[in-house]
């Protein structure tokens, strides 16, 4: 097996989005800091309601998928298709914007901790104009496997290798073949996961510290991995909580204007026109 190493670190930078929600952005902090097909990763984490209570009022998307993973808190999704989803602790919202969707994500709490991630995954050119789709995945529908060393792995997308057995997540069958794991490791413990050679992969440690081989990844930074067949992650003295993501690169042009991600400038201009005309989210 060819073991992946830590190739690059993209630190999480403080910023805000929506109506002023404070967050930390690593991938996507600039349009040069992407990892095909991943466009952006935001971490939001605060116990101060002033940092999140204004939420994300109605806004459009076209051309990619958004994945919101809620570690703690409660947020409500509503969209133009009539979907209403309650995203609660441990749950995931997987939304395919496709041709277009207009949605809002609003906190349903005025106190307590709101913590989680939003990931943007690009769509291939032939799928950018397909109808929008939305899926709520409850915490109880996401398998969690225990490791012999006392750790655990939550499998959101793809499959994890646990003691010689594959544990399948609820999301599979997508063109980009995403792998999305939430891994908890006690102090000094290691976890080895196979990753398809040729797929791009990164690790984001959100609690404690983790090493990839002999290199330590800073907390709240995205560690881009080299190519290889597997990766071994080792927790530091305080243990670690991290997400591991991988997917098949699209190797297509990316042109982004805010919430629209297409392949050409002309397609972006059309998305803006469609939104202004109220036709962005109409079926093709």
C-alpha atoms as one frame of an Amber mdcrd trajectory, in Angstrom:
protein
   0.000   0.000   0.000   1.102   3.556  -0.739   0.479   5.679   2.366  -0.701
   9.254   1.955   1.240  12.052   3.647   0.427  15.627   4.633   1.050  17.679
   1.492  -0.337  21.148   2.333  -2.097  22.923   5.202  -4.851  25.458   4.505
  -5.543  27.284   7.785  -9.111  28.120   8.743  -9.570  31.894   8.487 -12.203
  33.806  10.507 -14.927  35.314   8.332 -18.717  35.706   8.235 -21.493  34.768
   5.835 -25.251  34.871   5.559 -26.659  37.621   7.768 -23.451  37.825   9.778
 -22.867  34.269  10.991 -19.298  33.987  12.251 -17.359  31.020  10.942 -13.916
  29.746   9.978 -13.204  29.018   6.290 -10.316  26.865   5.069 -10.971  25.461
   1.588 -12.523  28.255  -0.429 -10.964  31.098   1.552  -9.825  32.186  -1.906
 -10.664  30.737  -5.303  -7.144  29.316  -5.557  -7.561  27.359  -2.291  -9.771
  24.557  -3.558  -9.281  20.799  -3.829 -11.195  19.450  -6.826 -14.091  18.655
  -6.490 -14.280  20.340  -3.051 -15.017  24.041  -3.360 -15.341  25.200   0.235
 -15.337  24.070   3.867 -16.758  26.257   6.631 -16.673  25.428  10.337 -19.105
  27.294  12.579 -18.770  26.993  16.343 -20.031  29.371  19.007 -22.005  29.497
  22.250 -22.703  33.212  21.697 -26.055  33.616  19.899 -24.887  36.960  18.477
 -22.512  34.904  16.310 -25.237  32.805  14.665 -28.811  33.847  15.468 -29.259
  35.925  12.260 -28.700  32.762  10.233 -28.779  32.437   6.454 -31.937  34.058
   5.024 -33.253  33.027   1.588 -30.494  32.859  -1.027 -29.871  31.033  -4.342
 -27.439  28.325  -5.485 -26.663  26.705  -8.837 -24.164  24.141 -10.075 -22.963
  22.240  -6.981 -23.940  20.400  -3.798 -23.982  21.661  -0.216 -23.512  19.323
   2.730 -24.302  20.636   6.201 -23.252  18.478   9.155 -24.585  19.656  12.507
 -22.495  18.639  15.507 -24.511  20.668  18.027 -27.591  22.812  17.631 -30.798
  23.103  15.614 -31.295  24.794  12.261 -34.320  24.780   9.929 -34.037  24.454
   6.143 -36.801  25.773   3.867 -36.658  25.969   0.074 -38.703  26.952  -2.980
 -39.726  23.318  -3.547 -41.611  23.295  -0.257 -39.073  21.223   1.651 -38.804
  21.920   5.367 -36.035  20.139   7.230 -35.057  20.199  10.882 -31.288  19.818
  11.091 -30.400  18.771  14.633 -27.324  17.557  16.509 -25.641  14.716  14.641
 -27.738  15.126  11.487 -26.807  15.971   7.903 -28.500  17.946   5.149 -27.376
  16.922   1.643 -28.643  19.355  -0.964 -28.043  19.241  -4.713 -28.549  22.743
  -6.094 -28.401  21.558  -9.705 -30.176  24.023 -12.008 -31.146  26.157  -9.061
 -32.537  26.272  -5.569 -33.540  29.129  -3.285 -33.374  28.200   0.369 -32.845
  29.512   3.869 -31.082  28.022   6.888 -32.234  29.623  10.109 -31.251  28.776
  13.707 -34.063  27.456  15.898 -32.323  28.384  19.153 -31.485  31.606  20.929
 -28.890  30.183  23.313 -26.463  27.286  23.571 -23.809  26.012  21.223 -24.218
  25.989  17.457 -21.456  23.922  15.869 -20.947  22.145  12.594 -19.644  22.255
   9.035 -20.829  23.238   5.595 -19.070  21.644   2.641 -19.494  22.556  -1.031
 -18.890  19.804  -3.615 -18.774  20.642  -7.304 -21.040  18.933  -9.835 -19.784
  17.709 -13.227 -20.766  19.799 -16.245 -23.460  17.350 -17.371 -25.164  17.495
 -13.947 -25.053  21.215 -13.238 -28.478  21.838 -14.760 -30.309  18.799 -13.387
 -33.298  19.389 -11.090 -32.541  20.368  -7.516 -32.811  17.735  -4.804 -32.780
  17.747  -1.019 -32.257  15.077   1.603 -32.436  15.186   5.398 -30.396  12.495
   7.143 -31.137  12.025  10.821 -28.390  11.169  13.296 -29.995   7.769  13.874
 -29.581   6.944  10.156 -25.816   7.538  10.147 -23.860   4.439  11.259 -21.213
   4.811  13.954 -18.619   2.050  14.296 -16.450   1.440  17.355 -12.696   0.933
  17.020 -10.724  -1.562  19.080  -8.629   1.315  20.493 -11.676   3.042  21.976
 -12.264   5.421  19.100 -15.282   5.638  16.834 -16.013   6.461  13.206 -19.232
   8.016  11.948 -19.797   7.205   8.264 -21.718   9.947   6.447 -20.756   9.124
   2.851 -18.846   6.268   1.262 -17.558   3.427   3.418 -15.075   2.970   6.265
 -12.809  -0.001   6.966 -13.484  -1.166  10.536 -11.693  -4.331  11.702 -11.760
  -5.795   8.198 -15.414  -4.941   7.592 -16.866  -2.179   5.435 -19.363   0.144
   7.095 -21.519   1.925   4.509 -22.829   5.446   4.991 -26.264   6.650   3.800
 -24.792   8.619   0.872 -23.467   6.569  -2.051 -23.726   6.418  -5.837 -22.735
  10.015  -6.635 -20.494  10.844  -9.593 -17.791  12.306  -7.341 -17.844   9.191
  -5.102 -17.435  11.196  -1.872 -16.037   9.780   1.355 -17.063  11.695   4.488
 -16.039  10.355   7.915 -16.192  11.912  11.381 -13.445  10.220  13.412 -12.997
  10.392  17.208  -9.708   9.069  18.611  -8.484   8.804  22.220  -4.977  10.002
  23.128  -2.281   8.291  21.081  -4.709   6.124  19.107  -4.434   5.609  15.340
  -6.930   4.954  12.547  -6.068   3.729   9.057  -8.519   4.216   6.192  -8.216
   3.166   2.559  -8.691   6.018   0.096  -9.059   5.422  -3.633  -5.806   6.294
  -5.375  -6.462   9.230  -7.708  -9.119  10.744  -5.448  -8.274  14.007  -3.714
  -8.441  13.932   0.083  -8.040  16.153   3.121  -8.334  16.037   6.910  -9.764
  18.735   9.175  -9.099  18.452  12.925 -11.705  20.337  14.953 -10.716  19.168
  18.454  -7.352  18.093  19.823  -4.456  17.372  17.503  -3.778  14.748  14.847
  -0.693  13.654  12.962  -0.471  12.323   9.426   2.660  10.199   9.455   5.315
  12.273  11.209   3.648  15.635  10.495   1.172  17.237  12.875  -1.880  18.990
  11.459  -2.812  22.249  13.224  -6.286  22.312  14.776  -8.859  24.093  12.565
  -6.817  23.692   9.420  -7.456  21.585   6.316  -4.610  19.156   5.707  -4.438
  18.270   2.018  -3.096  14.746   1.537  -0.723  13.399  -1.093  -1.871  10.627
  -3.405  -1.877   7.035  -2.169  -4.083   4.065  -1.273  -4.545   4.711   2.455
  -3.983   7.219   5.239  -3.067   6.693   8.903  -4.179   9.331  11.417  -2.809
   9.432  14.974  -4.254  11.486  17.816  -2.100  13.630  20.079  -1.966  13.629
  23.873  -5.430  15.185  24.215  -7.112  12.909  21.687  -8.632  14.168  18.438
 -11.907  14.725  16.633 -11.596  15.188  12.893 -13.337  14.830   9.579 -11.759
  12.939   6.679 -12.991  13.708   3.174 -12.093  12.365  -0.248 -13.683  12.440
  -3.698 -13.049  11.896  -7.376 -11.718  15.067  -9.075 -13.705  16.413 -12.037
 -10.817  18.173 -13.810 -13.169  20.719 -15.370 -13.022  24.534 -15.525 -14.502
  26.232 -12.456 -16.020  29.705 -12.698 -17.618  30.953  -9.480 -19.637  34.040
  -8.705 -20.841  33.907  -5.109 -23.511  31.165  -4.878 -23.182  30.116  -8.542
 -20.506  27.641  -9.689 -20.384  26.862 -13.398 -17.844  26.082 -16.136 -17.880
  29.322 -18.139 -18.424  33.039 -17.585 -21.385  32.929 -19.968 -23.074  30.300
 -17.777 -22.535  32.506 -14.726 -24.088  35.468 -16.525 -27.055  33.279 -17.454
 -27.449  32.197 -13.803 -27.515  35.847 -12.700 -30.082  36.676 -15.391 -32.226
  33.689 -14.446 -32.160  34.707 -10.789 -33.076  38.298 -11.585 -35.915  37.078
 -13.822 -37.194  34.612 -11.228 -36.475  31.583 -13.420 -33.322  30.240 -11.703
 -35.109  27.425  -9.924 -37.545  26.388 -12.666 -37.180  22.852 -13.980 -35.113
  22.569 -17.170
